[in-house]
Protein backbone atom coordinates (compact mmCIF):
# COMPACT_ATOMS: atom_id res chain seq x y z
CA UNK A 1 0.00 0.00 0.00
CA UNK A 2 1.14 3.49 -0.85
CA UNK A 3 0.44 7.02 0.32
CA UNK A 4 -1.45 7.51 -2.95
CA UNK A 5 -4.00 4.91 -1.74
CA UNK A 6 -4.74 7.01 1.36
CA UNK A 7 -4.97 10.23 -0.66
CA UNK A 8 -7.30 8.57 -3.17
CA UNK A 9 -9.68 7.59 -0.37
CA UNK A 10 -9.53 10.77 1.74
CA UNK A 11 -9.10 13.38 -0.98
CA UNK A 12 -6.31 15.76 -1.89
CA UNK A 13 -7.69 19.02 -0.51
CA UNK A 14 -5.10 20.92 1.51
CA UNK A 15 -5.73 24.02 3.59
CA UNK A 16 -2.84 26.47 3.39
CA UNK A 17 -1.94 29.74 5.06
CA UNK A 18 0.54 32.45 4.10
CA UNK A 19 3.55 32.96 6.36
CA UNK A 20 2.57 36.59 6.94
CA UNK A 21 -0.93 35.70 8.19
CA UNK A 22 -1.48 36.22 11.90
CA UNK A 23 -1.82 33.40 14.40
CA UNK A 24 -5.41 34.58 14.94
CA UNK A 25 -6.11 34.00 11.24
CA UNK A 26 -4.47 30.60 11.53
CA UNK A 27 -6.71 29.70 14.47
CA UNK A 28 -9.76 30.65 12.42
CA UNK A 29 -8.64 28.30 9.62
CA UNK A 30 -8.05 25.42 12.03
CA UNK A 31 -11.48 25.94 13.55
CA UNK A 32 -13.31 26.45 10.24
CA UNK A 33 -11.89 23.27 8.69
CA UNK A 34 -11.71 21.28 11.94
CA UNK A 35 -8.09 20.30 11.31
CA UNK A 36 -4.94 20.11 13.42
CA UNK A 37 -2.33 21.52 11.07
CA UNK A 38 -1.97 23.84 8.10
CA UNK A 39 0.69 23.91 5.40
CA UNK A 40 2.40 27.28 5.05
CA UNK A 41 2.63 28.29 1.39
CA UNK A 42 3.27 31.78 0.08
CA UNK A 43 2.93 30.94 -3.60
CA UNK A 44 0.05 28.47 -3.65
CA UNK A 45 2.07 25.34 -4.31
CA UNK A 46 5.42 25.30 -2.57
CA UNK A 47 5.74 24.07 1.00
CA UNK A 48 7.41 26.78 3.08
CA UNK A 49 6.45 25.34 6.44
CA UNK A 50 3.82 23.64 8.52
CA UNK A 51 2.13 24.81 11.68
CA UNK A 52 0.08 22.71 14.07
CA UNK A 53 -1.97 23.08 17.20
CA UNK A 54 1.08 21.90 19.16
CA UNK A 55 3.12 24.80 17.77
CA UNK A 56 0.46 27.28 18.86
CA UNK A 57 0.20 25.85 22.37
CA UNK A 58 3.97 25.71 22.83
CA UNK A 59 4.42 29.34 21.77
CA UNK A 60 1.34 30.59 23.60
CA UNK A 61 2.83 29.23 26.80
CA UNK A 62 6.06 31.18 26.30
CA UNK A 63 4.83 34.29 24.44
CA UNK A 64 1.40 34.82 25.96
CA UNK A 65 -1.52 36.56 24.27
CA UNK A 66 0.82 38.70 22.13
CA UNK A 67 1.32 35.58 20.01
CA UNK A 68 -2.15 36.06 18.49
CA UNK A 69 -0.95 39.09 16.51
CA UNK A 70 2.36 37.47 15.48
CA UNK A 71 2.91 36.14 11.96
CA UNK A 72 2.63 32.41 11.31
CA UNK A 73 6.29 32.45 10.21
CA UNK A 74 7.24 33.04 13.85
CA UNK A 75 5.83 29.68 15.00
CA UNK A 76 5.88 27.46 11.91
CA UNK A 77 8.23 24.54 11.41
CA UNK A 78 10.31 25.46 8.37
CA UNK A 79 12.12 22.12 8.05
CA UNK A 80 9.11 20.15 6.84
CA UNK A 81 9.23 16.39 6.38
CA UNK A 82 7.33 15.55 3.18
CA UNK A 83 6.47 12.37 1.34
CA UNK A 84 5.60 11.29 -2.19
CA UNK A 85 2.50 9.42 -3.37
CA UNK A 86 4.56 6.32 -4.14
CA UNK A 87 6.00 6.08 -0.61
CA UNK A 88 5.07 2.94 1.31
CA UNK A 89 2.29 3.47 3.83
CA UNK A 90 3.94 1.31 6.48
CA UNK A 91 7.24 3.20 6.18
CA UNK A 92 5.47 6.55 6.51
CA UNK A 93 3.50 5.39 9.57
CA UNK A 94 6.72 4.24 11.23
CA UNK A 95 8.51 7.48 10.37
CA UNK A 96 5.67 9.65 11.66
CA UNK A 97 5.65 7.70 14.90
CA UNK A 98 9.43 7.89 15.27
CA UNK A 99 9.58 11.63 14.51
CA UNK A 100 6.45 12.29 16.60
CA UNK A 101 4.73 14.18 13.79
CA UNK A 102 1.07 13.90 12.94
CA UNK A 103 0.85 15.61 9.55
CA UNK A 104 2.98 15.18 6.42
CA UNK A 105 2.50 17.11 3.17
CA UNK A 106 2.51 15.01 0.00
CA UNK A 107 4.66 16.60 -2.69
CA UNK A 108 4.82 15.87 -6.43
CA UNK A 109 7.52 17.56 -8.52
CA UNK A 110 8.16 20.07 -5.74
CA UNK A 111 4.50 21.09 -5.52
CA UNK A 112 2.02 20.45 -2.72
CA UNK A 113 -0.41 17.73 -3.81
CA UNK A 114 -2.10 16.58 -0.57
CA UNK A 115 -1.54 16.06 3.13
CA UNK A 116 -1.83 12.92 5.24
CA UNK A 117 -2.24 12.64 8.97
CA UNK A 118 -1.47 9.72 11.21
CA UNK A 119 -5.24 9.49 11.70
CA UNK A 120 -5.75 9.13 7.93
CA UNK A 121 -3.21 6.29 7.88
CA UNK A 122 -4.78 4.51 10.86
CA UNK A 123 -8.27 4.85 9.36
CA UNK A 124 -7.08 3.49 6.02
CA UNK A 125 -5.44 0.49 7.71
CA UNK A 126 -8.55 -0.25 9.78
CA UNK A 127 -10.79 -0.02 6.70
CA UNK A 128 -8.41 -2.33 4.80
CA UNK A 129 -8.37 -4.87 7.62
CA UNK A 130 -12.16 -4.82 7.88
CA UNK A 131 -12.48 -5.38 4.13
CA UNK A 132 -10.05 -8.31 4.30
CA UNK A 133 -11.96 -9.75 7.25
CA UNK A 134 -15.25 -9.50 5.39
CA UNK A 135 -13.75 -11.16 2.30
CA UNK A 136 -12.36 -14.02 4.39
CA UNK A 137 -15.68 -14.50 6.15
CA UNK A 138 -17.52 -14.58 2.80
CA UNK A 139 -14.99 -17.06 1.42
CA UNK A 140 -15.32 -19.37 4.41
CA UNK A 141 -19.13 -19.27 4.36
CA UNK A 142 -19.30 -20.27 0.69
C-alpha positions in Angstrom: 0.0 0.0 0.0 1.1 3.5 -0.8 0.4 7.0 0.3 -1.5 7.5 -3.0 -4.0 4.9 -1.7 -4.7 7.0 1.4 -5.0 10.2 -0.7 -7.3 8.6 -3.2 -9.7 7.6 -0.4 -9.5 10.8 1.7 -9.1 13.4 -1.0 -6.3 15.8 -1.9 -7.7 19.0 -0.5 -5.1 20.9 1.5 -5.7 24.0 3.6 -2.8 26.5 3.4 -1.9 29.7 5.1 0.5 32.4 4.1 3.5 33.0 6.4 2.6 36.6 6.9 -0.9 35.7 8.2 -1.5 36.2 11.9 -1.8 33.4 14.4 -5.4 34.6 14.9 -6.1 34.0 11.2 -4.5 30.6 11.5 -6.7 29.7 14.5 -9.8 30.7 12.4 -8.6 28.3 9.6 -8.0 25.4 12.0 -11.5 25.9 13.5 -13.3 26.4 10.2 -11.9 23.3 8.7 -11.7 21.3 11.9 -8.1 20.3 11.3 -4.9 20.1 13.4 -2.3 21.5 11.1 -2.0 23.8 8.1 0.7 23.9 5.4 2.4 27.3 5.0 2.6 28.3 1.4 3.3 31.8 0.1 2.9 30.9 -3.6 0.1 28.5 -3.7 2.1 25.3 -4.3 5.4 25.3 -2.6 5.7 24.1 1.0 7.4 26.8 3.1 6.5 25.3 6.4 3.8 23.6 8.5 2.1 24.8 11.7 0.1 22.7 14.1 -2.0 23.1 17.2 1.1 21.9 19.2 3.1 24.8 17.8 0.5 27.3 18.9 0.2 25.8 22.4 4.0 25.7 22.8 4.4 29.3 21.8 1.3 30.6 23.6 2.8 29.2 26.8 6.1 31.2 26.3 4.8 34.3 24.4 1.4 34.8 26.0 -1.5 36.6 24.3 0.8 38.7 22.1 1.3 35.6 20.0 -2.1 36.1 18.5 -0.9 39.1 16.5 2.4 37.5 15.5 2.9 36.1 12.0 2.6 32.4 11.3 6.3 32.5 10.2 7.2 33.0 13.9 5.8 29.7 15.0 5.9 27.5 11.9 8.2 24.5 11.4 10.3 25.5 8.4 12.1 22.1 8.0 9.1 20.1 6.8 9.2 16.4 6.4 7.3 15.6 3.2 6.5 12.4 1.3 5.6 11.3 -2.2 2.5 9.4 -3.4 4.6 6.3 -4.1 6.0 6.1 -0.6 5.1 2.9 1.3 2.3 3.5 3.8 3.9 1.3 6.5 7.2 3.2 6.2 5.5 6.5 6.5 3.5 5.4 9.6 6.7 4.2 11.2 8.5 7.5 10.4 5.7 9.7 11.7 5.7 7.7 14.9 9.4 7.9 15.3 9.6 11.6 14.5 6.5 12.3 16.6 4.7 14.2 13.8 1.1 13.9 12.9 0.9 15.6 9.5 3.0 15.2 6.4 2.5 17.1 3.2 2.5 15.0 0.0 4.7 16.6 -2.7 4.8 15.9 -6.4 7.5 17.6 -8.5 8.2 20.1 -5.7 4.5 21.1 -5.5 2.0 20.5 -2.7 -0.4 17.7 -3.8 -2.1 16.6 -0.6 -1.5 16.1 3.1 -1.8 12.9 5.2 -2.2 12.6 9.0 -1.5 9.7 11.2 -5.2 9.5 11.7 -5.7 9.1 7.9 -3.2 6.3 7.9 -4.8 4.5 10.9 -8.3 4.9 9.4 -7.1 3.5 6.0 -5.4 0.5 7.7 -8.6 -0.3 9.8 -10.8 0.0 6.7 -8.4 -2.3 4.8 -8.4 -4.9 7.6 -12.2 -4.8 7.9 -12.5 -5.4 4.1 -10.0 -8.3 4.3 -12.0 -9.8 7.3 -15.2 -9.5 5.4 -13.8 -11.2 2.3 -12.4 -14.0 4.4 -15.7 -14.5 6.2 -17.5 -14.6 2.8 -15.0 -17.1 1.4 -15.3 -19.4 4.4 -19.1 -19.3 4.4 -19.3 -20.3 0.7 
